[in-house]
Structure formats: structure tokens, C-alpha cells
Amino acid sequence: MNTFLLLSVIDSPAARSETLKASLKILWQGLLAIFIVIGLIILAVQLTKFCVNKAEAAKKAREEQKANAAANDPSAPQNGGEAR
């Protein structure tokens, strides 16, 4: 609505053309900024997902290594570490 009022105040076609060009310039810059921000959000989510998966895999590997070391160690207490 404001654009219509602005265009009705400006009488010359050349001024209308310049106003339209300026508006379109602002429009494409705003759209580009929106797409860049969306891309950065997608990148951050994917990076977070990758890091979480890698940390979970490392934790699982440490637990398996610890379990294997405990199973192969003859001096380790048997029966879940309970003393009898």
C-alpha cells in the first residue's frame, strides 16, 4: 500500500522507473540474504549431527575396548567385580 502511495505522489515515469529499480535491488539483496542464512543454518545442523555421531561412535569404541580389556585380563575380578 505504501508503495502505491509513493508511486502516486511521484508523477514522472522516469522517477517511477528509478524507484522501481531501487526497490528491486533491495528485494534481490534481501532474498539473497535469506538464502544465505538458511544455508548457514543447514550447514550448522549437519555439522552438529556429524559431531554427535562421531562422539557416539568413539564412546562405543571406548566401551568395547574397555570390555575386551576386562575380559582378557586374568587379574580382573570375575562375576561383575563382586568379592566372595
All heavy atoms as an XYZ file, in Angstrom:
629
protein
N       0.822     -1.186      0.000
C       0.000      0.000      0.000
C       0.871      1.255      0.000
O       0.573      2.204     -0.696
C      -0.931     -0.051      1.211
C      -1.924      1.055      1.245
S      -3.136      0.781     -0.050
C      -4.118      2.204      0.115
N       1.939      1.246      0.803
C       2.821      2.409      0.860
C       3.502      2.655     -0.482
O       3.735      3.792     -0.865
C       3.870      2.231      1.950
C       3.268      2.307      3.334
O       2.190      2.873      3.507
N       3.948      1.731      4.298
N       3.862      1.578     -1.187
C       4.499      1.722     -2.494
C       3.546      2.388     -3.471
O       3.943      3.249     -4.251
C       4.922      0.346     -3.032
O       5.741     -0.282     -2.050
C       5.687      0.478     -4.322
N       2.275      2.003     -3.419
C       1.290      2.616     -4.293
C       1.161      4.106     -4.006
O       1.105      4.922     -4.926
C      -0.072      1.926     -4.120
C      -1.149      2.548     -4.965
C      -1.156      2.362     -6.339
C      -2.124      3.336     -4.392
C      -2.142      2.942     -7.120
C      -3.112      3.925     -5.154
C      -3.125      3.725     -6.532
N       1.129      4.472     -2.734
C       1.047      5.888     -2.376
C       2.292      6.642     -2.828
O       2.201      7.762     -3.319
C       0.850      6.045     -0.876
C      -0.488      5.563     -0.323
C      -0.491      5.664      1.190
C      -1.634      6.355     -0.914
N       3.449      6.008     -2.679
C       4.688      6.644     -3.095
C       4.700      6.861     -4.608
O       5.084      7.923     -5.085
C       5.889      5.787     -2.677
C       7.271      6.315     -3.055
C       7.532      7.637     -2.358
C       8.328      5.303     -2.712
N       4.255      5.861     -5.350
C       4.238      5.991     -6.803
C       3.200      7.003     -7.271
O       3.380      7.647     -8.303
C       3.970      4.632     -7.457
C       5.116      3.616     -7.343
C       4.696      2.285     -7.947
C       6.367      4.134     -7.996
N       2.120      7.155     -6.545
C       1.109      8.126     -6.957
C       1.578      9.559     -6.695
O       1.140     10.479     -7.370
C      -0.223      7.859     -6.239
O      -0.073      8.093     -4.860
N       2.470      9.751     -5.732
C       2.990     11.092     -5.449
C       3.992     11.506     -6.514
O       4.037     12.653     -6.938
C       3.636     11.125     -4.039
C       4.366     12.432     -3.808
C       2.574     10.901     -2.984
N       4.801     10.549     -6.974
C       5.809     10.845     -7.992
C       5.119     10.791     -9.352
O       4.551      9.773     -9.731
C       6.959      9.821     -7.921
C       7.601      9.851     -6.533
C       7.981     10.090     -8.997
C       8.603      8.758     -6.307
N       5.207     11.868    -10.104
C       4.448     11.964    -11.344
C       5.212     11.487    -12.566
O       4.625     10.915    -13.473
C       3.986     13.409    -11.571
C       2.897     13.804    -10.592
O       2.241     12.886    -10.053
O       2.716     15.005    -10.375
N       6.497     11.713    -12.632
C       7.215     11.431    -13.881
C       7.488      9.937    -14.024
O       7.811      9.251    -13.053
C       8.515     12.214    -13.923
O       9.418     11.693    -12.978
N       7.380      9.403    -15.233
C       7.664      7.981    -15.473
C       9.127      7.625    -15.183
O       9.408      6.519    -14.749
C       7.346      7.781    -16.950
C       6.489      8.938    -17.339
C       6.832     10.055    -16.413
N      10.043      8.552    -15.406
C      11.453      8.278    -15.132
C      11.682      8.094    -13.637
O      12.444      7.221    -13.221
C      12.320      9.409    -15.661
N      11.006      8.899    -12.825
C      11.140      8.769    -11.373
C      10.536      7.449    -10.908
O      11.067      6.795    -10.011
C      10.471      9.943    -10.678
N       9.440      7.033    -11.520
C       8.824      5.752    -11.170
C       9.760      4.604    -11.521
O       9.885      3.632    -10.772
C       7.501      5.575    -11.918
C       6.406      6.431    -11.395
C       5.109      6.136    -12.103
N       4.109      7.136    -11.739
C       2.993      7.316    -12.395
N       2.722      6.595    -13.463
N       2.137      8.231    -11.999
N      10.422      4.711    -12.655
C      11.353      3.679    -13.088
C      12.525      3.564    -12.112
O      12.939      2.462    -11.755
C      11.858      4.002    -14.486
O      12.846      3.099    -14.870
N      13.065      4.694    -11.686
C      14.180      4.689    -10.732
C      13.746      4.109     -9.394
O      14.496      3.367     -8.762
C      14.739      6.108    -10.549
C      15.428      6.659    -11.781
C      16.603      5.792    -12.216
O      17.356      5.317    -11.347
O      16.743      5.571    -13.432
N      12.541      4.448     -8.962
C      12.025      3.920     -7.704
C      11.852      2.410     -7.796
O      12.199      1.668     -6.871
C      10.671      4.577     -7.351
O      10.837      5.992     -7.317
C      10.157      4.089     -6.014
N      11.342      1.941     -8.918
C      11.161      0.508     -9.120
C      12.509     -0.219     -9.137
O      12.656     -1.284     -8.536
C      10.404      0.255    -10.420
C      10.101     -1.211    -10.739
C       9.206     -1.815     -9.666
C       9.462     -1.329    -12.099
N      13.499      0.363     -9.807
C      14.830     -0.249     -9.845
C      15.438     -0.334     -8.444
O      16.028     -1.348     -8.074
C      15.753      0.549    -10.764
C      15.458      0.361    -12.235
C      16.396      1.188    -13.088
C      16.023      1.079    -14.561
N      16.866      1.922    -15.408
N      15.278      0.728     -7.666
C      15.807      0.724     -6.302
C      15.084     -0.327     -5.454
O      15.710     -1.040     -4.655
C      15.659      2.104     -5.677
N      13.790     -0.450     -5.631
C      13.017     -1.443     -4.879
C      13.436     -2.853     -5.251
O      13.573     -3.719     -4.375
C      11.522     -1.269     -5.150
O      11.083     -0.003     -4.714
N      13.632     -3.111     -6.535
C      14.044     -4.438     -6.969
C      15.453     -4.773     -6.474
O      15.747     -5.933     -6.152
C      13.959     -4.555     -8.484
C      12.538     -4.578     -9.055
C      12.587     -4.578    -10.580
C      11.760     -5.770     -8.542
N      16.314     -3.784     -6.403
C      17.663     -4.004     -5.888
C      17.603     -4.426     -4.426
O      18.262     -5.388     -4.017
C      18.508     -2.737     -6.039
C      19.927     -2.900     -5.564
C      20.724     -1.625     -5.755
C      22.136     -1.799     -5.227
N      22.914     -0.580     -5.326
N      16.793     -3.737     -3.641
C      16.622     -4.097     -2.231
C      15.995     -5.486     -2.114
O      16.382     -6.293     -1.273
C      15.766     -3.041     -1.501
C      16.525     -1.716     -1.432
C      15.383     -3.515     -0.108
C      15.681     -0.556     -0.947
N      15.061     -5.793     -2.991
C      14.384     -7.089     -2.973
C      15.360     -8.236     -3.208
O      15.390     -9.205     -2.434
C      13.279     -7.124     -4.032
C      12.565     -8.456     -4.195
C      11.647     -8.704     -3.015
C      11.777     -8.476     -5.484
N      16.184     -8.170     -4.238
C      17.076     -9.292     -4.522
C      18.158     -9.429     -3.458
O      18.586    -10.528     -3.131
C      17.661     -9.247     -5.932
C      18.786     -8.297     -6.194
C      18.699     -7.091     -6.790
C      20.173     -8.487     -5.892
N      19.942     -6.510     -6.870
C      20.871     -7.354     -6.333
C      20.903     -9.509     -5.290
C      22.240     -7.199     -6.181
C      22.278     -9.354     -5.151
C      22.928     -8.214     -5.589
N      18.587     -8.294     -2.881
C      19.577     -8.379     -1.812
C      18.985     -9.048     -0.566
O      19.642     -9.858      0.093
C      20.099     -6.987     -1.467
C      20.990     -6.403     -2.532
C      21.377     -4.961     -2.258
O      20.791     -4.296     -1.395
N      22.349     -4.459     -3.001
N      17.741     -8.728     -0.264
C      17.070     -9.349      0.875
C      16.852    -10.838      0.667
O      17.069    -11.646      1.572
N      16.430    -11.212     -0.538
C      16.232    -12.633     -0.835
C      17.552    -13.399     -0.770
O      17.606    -14.520     -0.259
C      15.589    -12.802     -2.215
C      14.116    -12.427     -2.299
C      13.647    -12.463     -3.746
C      13.282    -13.364     -1.460
N      18.608    -12.819     -1.298
C      19.918    -13.459     -1.229
C      20.351    -13.650      0.223
O      20.850    -14.725      0.590
C      20.953    -12.616     -1.985
C      22.374    -13.166     -1.998
C      22.420    -14.503     -2.736
C      23.318    -12.170     -2.642
N      20.129    -12.644      1.049
C      20.492    -12.747      2.466
C      19.701    -13.867      3.149
O      20.253    -14.627      3.947
C      20.245    -11.420      3.168
N      18.423    -13.996      2.822
C      17.602    -15.058      3.403
C      18.149    -16.425      3.022
O      18.291    -17.321      3.869
C      16.131    -14.903      2.968
C      15.509    -13.692      3.663
C      15.328    -16.167      3.256
C      14.152    -13.311      3.121
N      18.478    -16.622      1.743
C      19.003    -17.917      1.306
C      20.363    -18.216      1.932
O      20.656    -19.372      2.269
C      19.083    -17.985     -0.218
C      17.748    -18.209     -0.861
C      17.178    -17.235     -1.656
C      17.055    -19.387     -0.663
C      15.944    -17.433     -2.257
C      15.820    -19.605     -1.250
C      15.267    -18.623     -2.054
N      21.189    -17.215      2.098
C      22.492    -17.427      2.738
C      22.305    -17.856      4.192
O      22.953    -18.799      4.661
C      23.363    -16.157      2.629
C      23.825    -15.972      1.185
C      24.567    -16.230      3.566
C      24.533    -14.657      0.917
N      21.414    -17.202      4.904
C      21.166    -17.555      6.303
C      20.593    -18.966      6.410
O      21.008    -19.747      7.268
C      20.236    -16.520      6.976
C      19.763    -16.998      8.327
C      20.954    -15.184      7.111
N      19.664    -19.325      5.531
C      19.107    -20.678      5.548
C      20.211    -21.700      5.277
O      20.282    -22.744      5.926
C      17.956    -20.803      4.527
C      16.743    -20.018      5.012
C      17.588    -22.266      4.298
C      15.620    -19.925      3.997
N      21.089    -21.405      4.336
C      22.208    -22.297      4.048
C      23.129    -22.466      5.242
O      23.594    -23.569      5.536
N      23.408    -21.382      5.952
C      24.259    -21.464      7.138
C      23.598    -22.287      8.241
O      24.275    -23.051      8.943
C      24.593    -20.058      7.649
C      25.539    -19.245      6.766
C      25.680    -17.826      7.303
C      26.894    -19.914      6.679
N      22.293    -22.154      8.395
C      21.572    -22.951      9.398
C      21.640    -24.430      9.037
O      21.897    -25.276      9.904
C      20.119    -22.461      9.538
C      20.089    -21.082     10.181
C      19.281    -23.449     10.343
C      18.734    -20.415     10.162
N      21.436    -24.755      7.763
C      21.515    -26.149      7.319
C      22.926    -26.694      7.565
O      23.096    -27.821      8.048
C      21.114    -26.272      5.836
C      19.619    -26.016      5.678
C      21.500    -27.633      5.267
C      19.156    -25.887      4.243
N      23.934    -25.907      7.251
C      25.317    -26.320      7.461
C      25.598    -26.565      8.947
O      26.237    -27.561      9.307
C      26.273    -25.265      6.900
C      27.757    -25.572      6.987
C      28.091    -26.768      6.094
C      28.566    -24.366      6.554
N      25.117    -25.691      9.815
C      25.327    -25.851     11.258
C      24.650    -27.118     11.780
O      25.225    -27.845     12.598
C      24.810    -24.618     12.000
N      23.448    -27.405     11.300
C      22.738    -28.607     11.740
C      23.479    -29.860     11.277
O      23.652    -30.816     12.051
C      21.278    -28.593     11.230
C      20.610    -29.941     11.422
C      20.485    -27.505     11.928
N      23.938    -29.880     10.038
C      24.656    -31.042      9.523
C      25.976    -31.247     10.262
O      26.354    -32.383     10.571
C      24.912    -30.890      8.019
C      23.669    -30.923      7.174
C      22.928    -32.242      7.273
O      23.520    -33.314      7.363
N      21.616    -32.163      7.263
N      26.673    -30.166     10.560
C      27.934    -30.253     11.294
C      27.695    -30.784     12.705
O      28.446    -31.632     13.201
C      28.624    -28.886     11.344
C      29.970    -28.832     12.050
C      30.987    -29.700     11.303
C      30.464    -27.396     12.131
N      26.648    -30.316     13.354
C      26.307    -30.795     14.692
C      25.967    -32.277     14.657
O      26.422    -33.047     15.508
C      25.119    -29.991     15.258
O      25.466    -28.606     15.274
C      24.764    -30.449     16.661
N      25.178    -32.691     13.669
C      24.813    -34.101     13.532
C      26.057    -34.964     13.319
O      26.188    -36.031     13.927
C      23.832    -34.256     12.373
C      23.180    -35.615     12.289
C      22.014    -35.610     11.314
C      22.480    -35.921      9.931
N      21.377    -36.130      8.980
N      26.972    -34.506     12.500
C      28.205    -35.238     12.240
C      29.027    -35.387     13.521
O      29.527    -36.477     13.832
C      29.024    -34.518     11.155
C      30.386    -35.103     10.941
C      30.543    -36.273     10.220
C      31.518    -34.478     11.456
C      31.798    -36.819     10.011
C      32.767    -35.015     11.263
C      32.914    -36.192     10.540
N      29.173    -34.298     14.267
C      29.970    -34.335     15.503
C      29.350    -35.254     16.550
O      30.056    -35.988     17.238
C      30.138    -32.922     16.064
S      31.192    -31.876     15.058
N      28.036    -35.225     16.673
C      27.353    -36.081     17.644
C      27.533    -37.545     17.263
O      27.830    -38.390     18.122
C      25.853    -35.706     17.750
C      25.067    -36.765     18.490
C      25.698    -34.358     18.425
N      27.363    -37.878     15.995
C      27.547    -39.265     15.551
C      28.978    -39.742     15.781
O      29.210    -40.877     16.194
C      27.168    -39.416     14.077
C      25.682    -39.314     13.851
O      24.887    -39.498     14.766
N      25.296    -39.007     12.625
N      29.945    -38.878     15.523
C      31.344    -39.245     15.717
C      31.644    -39.454     17.201
O      32.351    -40.399     17.566
C      32.255    -38.160     15.134
C      33.695    -38.553     15.085
C      34.498    -37.624     14.220
C      35.915    -38.131     14.146
N      36.670    -37.532     13.091
N      31.097    -38.603     18.066
C      31.309    -38.752     19.504
C      30.664    -40.034     20.025
O      31.252    -40.730     20.865
C      30.748    -37.534     20.239
N      29.471    -40.369     19.532
C      28.808    -41.601     19.956
C      29.606    -42.821     19.504
O      29.731    -43.789     20.257
C      27.385    -41.660     19.402
C      26.438    -40.717     20.093
C      25.047    -40.718     19.472
O      24.849    -41.362     18.419
O      24.164    -40.066     20.052
N      30.146    -42.800     18.303
C      30.953    -43.917     17.813
C      32.225    -44.071     18.640
O      32.633    -45.197     18.963
C      31.295    -43.715     16.342
N      32.852    -42.964     18.992
C      34.067    -43.020     19.810
C      33.753    -43.560     21.200
O      34.513    -44.359     21.752
C      34.698    -41.637     19.902
N      32.627    -43.161     21.768
C      32.231    -43.647     23.088
C      31.974    -45.152     23.042
O      32.394    -45.891     23.934
C      30.974    -42.913     23.557
C      30.513    -43.307     24.937
C      29.296    -42.527     25.360
C      28.810    -42.954     26.724
N      27.588    -42.229     27.125
N      31.293    -45.602     21.995
C      31.014    -47.031     21.852
C      32.313    -47.813     21.690
O      32.483    -48.884     22.287
C      30.110    -47.277     20.648
C      29.677    -48.713     20.495
C      28.855    -48.899     19.230
C      27.402    -48.913     19.602
N      26.537    -49.240     18.443
N      33.257    -47.289     20.930
C      34.541    -47.959     20.731
C      35.319    -48.038     22.038
O      35.934    -49.078     22.343
C      35.365    -47.234     19.670
N      35.296    -46.972     22.843
C      35.978    -46.986     24.143
C      35.356    -48.024     25.070
O      36.067    -48.746     25.773
C      35.920    -45.607     24.796
C      36.927    -44.624     24.275
C      37.045    -43.396     25.165
N      35.768    -42.798     25.501
C      35.166    -41.825     24.807
N      35.746    -41.348     23.711
N      34.009    -41.325     25.203
N      34.022    -48.111     25.074
C      33.348    -49.082     25.933
C      33.669    -50.503     25.498
O      33.894    -51.382     26.345
C      31.839    -48.843     25.908
C      31.411    -47.590     26.638
C      29.929    -47.285     26.486
O      29.235    -47.979     25.723
O      29.475    -46.329     27.134
N      33.700    -50.763     24.182
C      34.053    -52.096     23.690
C      35.498    -52.432     24.022
O      35.809    -53.565     24.424
C      33.826    -52.176     22.185
C      32.373    -52.204     21.777
C      32.175    -52.192     20.270
O      33.200    -52.163     19.527
O      31.021    -52.199     19.843
N      36.381    -51.474     23.891
C      37.789    -51.692     24.206
C      37.951    -51.988     25.693
O      38.712    -52.876     26.081
C      38.615    -50.468     23.806
C      40.104    -50.649     23.983
C      40.872    -49.400     23.574
O      40.294    -48.318     23.461
N      42.168    -49.550     23.354
N      37.243    -51.268     26.520
C      37.299    -51.481     27.960
C      36.748    -52.865     28.323
O      37.316    -53.570     29.162
C      36.501    -50.389     28.675
C      36.634    -50.376     30.161
C      35.881    -49.191     30.751
C      35.999    -49.148     32.251
N      35.259    -48.009     32.819
N      35.650    -53.265     27.674
C      35.067    -54.576     27.939
C      36.010    -55.683     27.485
O      36.161    -56.706     28.185
C      33.720    -54.699     27.243
N      36.649    -55.516     26.336
C      37.597    -56.515     25.840
C      38.811    -56.614     26.756
O      39.321    -57.708     27.010
C      38.034    -56.195     24.414
C      36.937    -56.442     23.406
O      36.005    -57.209     23.664
N      37.034    -55.797     22.258
N      39.302    -55.486     27.241
C      40.455    -55.486     28.133
C      40.106    -56.171     29.449
O      40.902    -56.927     30.004
C      40.926    -54.066     28.383
N      38.896    -55.938     29.954
C      38.477    -56.566     31.202
C      38.279    -58.067     31.016
O      38.569    -58.854     31.914
C      37.191    -55.917     31.702
N      37.801    -58.497     29.871
C      37.576    -59.923     29.613
C      38.890    -60.668     29.433
O      38.999    -61.844     29.785
C      36.706    -60.092     28.379
N      39.896    -60.003     28.901
C      41.187    -60.648     28.637
C      42.165    -60.531     29.800
O      43.219    -61.150     29.777
C      41.829    -60.060     27.384
C      41.021    -60.376     26.141
O      40.302    -61.375     26.098
N      41.134    -59.529     25.138
N      41.846    -59.769     30.829
C      42.739    -59.556     31.971
C      42.452    -60.611     33.032
O      41.398    -60.592     33.661
C      42.538    -58.153     32.538
C      43.568    -57.795     33.595
O      44.551    -58.546     33.737
O      43.372    -56.770     34.265
N      43.388    -61.550     33.279
C      43.122    -62.600     34.266
C      43.123    -62.097     35.702
O      42.544    -62.722     36.583
C      44.256    -63.603     34.034
C      45.335    -62.851     33.368
C      44.657    -61.728     32.603
N      43.758    -60.963     35.976
C      43.794    -60.458     37.348
C      42.565    -59.644     37.703
O      42.388    -59.260     38.848
C      45.048    -59.605     37.557
O      44.966    -58.442     36.738
N      41.709    -59.385     36.720
C      40.494    -58.616     36.980
C      39.504    -59.477     37.752
O      39.418    -60.689     37.548
C      39.873    -58.157     35.677
N      38.756    -58.889     38.657
C      37.771    -59.661     39.410
C      36.684    -60.209     38.489
O      36.277    -59.564     37.535
C      37.175    -58.660     40.394
C      37.889    -57.390     40.195
C      38.808    -57.514     39.037
N      36.242    -61.397     38.760
C      35.206    -62.038     37.974
C      33.849    -61.782     38.623
O      33.760    -61.217     39.702
C      35.483    -63.549     37.891
C      36.814    -63.885     37.231
C      36.891    -63.411     35.793
O      35.927    -63.511     35.056
N      38.037    -62.890     35.405
N      32.797    -62.206     37.958
C      31.420    -62.081     38.452
C      31.024    -60.624     38.673
O      30.435    -60.279     39.698
C      31.216    -62.885     39.733
C      31.485    -64.358     39.542
O      31.258    -64.864     38.452
N      31.954    -65.021     40.569
N      31.381    -59.773     37.773
C      30.994    -58.380     37.861
C      31.739    -57.604     38.908
O      31.283    -56.566     39.378
N      32.854    -58.087     39.381
C      33.661    -57.361     40.341
C      33.259    -57.593     41.776
O      33.766    -56.962     42.690
N      32.371    -58.546     42.031
C      31.955    -58.815     43.399
C      32.974    -59.704     44.085
O      33.449    -60.681     43.525
C      30.594    -59.511     43.423
C      29.479    -58.648     42.912
C      28.154    -59.388     42.947
O      28.033    -60.413     43.635
O      27.218    -58.935     42.266
N      33.297    -59.398     45.329
C      34.219    -60.236     46.108
C      33.401    -61.250     46.899
O      32.346    -60.942     47.440
C      35.034    -59.377     47.048
N      33.925    -62.499     46.978
C      33.217    -63.549     47.751
C      34.053    -64.030     48.867
O      35.165    -64.163     48.922
C      32.856    -64.705     46.831
C      31.807    -64.279     45.865
C      31.315    -65.497     45.157
N      30.358    -65.046     44.157
C      29.367    -65.759     43.749
N      29.169    -66.929     44.222
N      28.565    -65.326     42.841
